[in-house]
Amino acid sequence: MKGDAIEARSLTKRFGAAADAVTALDRVSVTIRENEFFTLLGPSGCGKTTLLRLIAGFELPTEGELYLHGQRIESLPPFRRPVNTVFQSYALFPHLNVQRNVAFAPEMQNRPRSEINAEVRRTLDLVRLNGFEKRLPRELSGGQQQRVALARALAGKPKVLLLDEPLSALDLKLRREMQIELKRLQHETGITFVFVTHDQEEALTMSDRIAVMSGGRILQIGTPTEIYEQPTSRFVADFIGETNFLAARCLESIGGRALYRLPSGTELEGIAIPGLGAGSDVTLAVRPERVDLVREEGQGMPAIMRTILYVGNDTICTVALPDGTELQARVQNRRGAIGGIEPGSPLRVRIPPEAIRVVGD
């Protein structure tokens, strides 16, 4: 059974003194498991990089406790922690070739030369860069430099690998390729990866679990499916993917299902949340791909097509309900999906009950 790799207890970090202090991390508690790909996700300034730097030892916490495999580490210097970091800039030594860059960590650990050479071969094989040993960083592409940075970090045999937005400098196609490579590396090495990003697609693609952060706090932790399908707050629902928000009033809540009324008078059935009572004003979240456009009379809600945007695999439609509320619907481009419907056309909109979620502020 897997244990815990990292545990933070009420971890707080303030920069500055007294009244001028800025709280970058506010009483964060989180447990990251062994052999897990764990992602810290949020906008700039949310505290994700600060938390990563506290784990690495580059910053000291103002308050709280930090454990690595059960050992308290917040007072240990970086070189005393079995943790390596891959930075956004890669930070390769420009005057050293690939082999020497990768050998740096095991050399600092005073390992035997035969073991260092074997480790260099092993890690370069892991990142698929055998044959590049004699090249300098300037002779490599961005993706190859990123792989060297990964190999150098892995060669030190860390228990935890910290990755601070390492894909942000790559173009879209290469970034997607490296997402697959990172997940493969984590699976093959069994090392705990803690990944920092503001890119929702990266988080959903690679992570075993995601912590969504805002204002120095963790708002929700869960698997990619849980975070996307069951957001617990408006911020999480809005930050992860595209979302429609509808103001509504709960008419009744029985056995996990609830009946909601929109300002237009239209009633929708959806999933309830614990403690939700009749008469409560709520915000409903609905993903655009769960909004169905139908043409049969008597089904769904009446609406008017406003805009149609073709984006390749999908078409994004904006429709208006009778009270003026606008919804986005994302329709896969199969034959006849929205054929014959033009802006201004009347149609009907159907939202399955399981697609409706109540979210907090």
Secondary structure, 3 states (H helix, E strand, C coil): CCCEEEEEEEEEEEECCHHHCEEEEEEEEEEEECCCEEEEECCCCCCHHHHHHHHHCCCCCCEEEEEECCEECCCCCHHHCCEEEECCCCCCCCCCCHHHHHHHHHHHCCCCHHHHHHHHHHHHHHCCCCCCCCCCHHHCCHHHHHHHHHHHHHHCCCCEEEEECCCCCCCHHHHHHHHHHHHHHHHHHCCEEEEEECCHHHHHHHCCEEEEEECCEEEEEECHHHHHHCCCEHHHHHHCCCCEEEEEEEEEEECCEEEEECCCCCEEEEECCCCCCCCCEEEEEECHHHCEEECCCCCCEEEEEEEEEECCCEEEEEEECCCCCEEEEEEECCCCCCCCCCCCCEEEEECCHHHCEEEEC
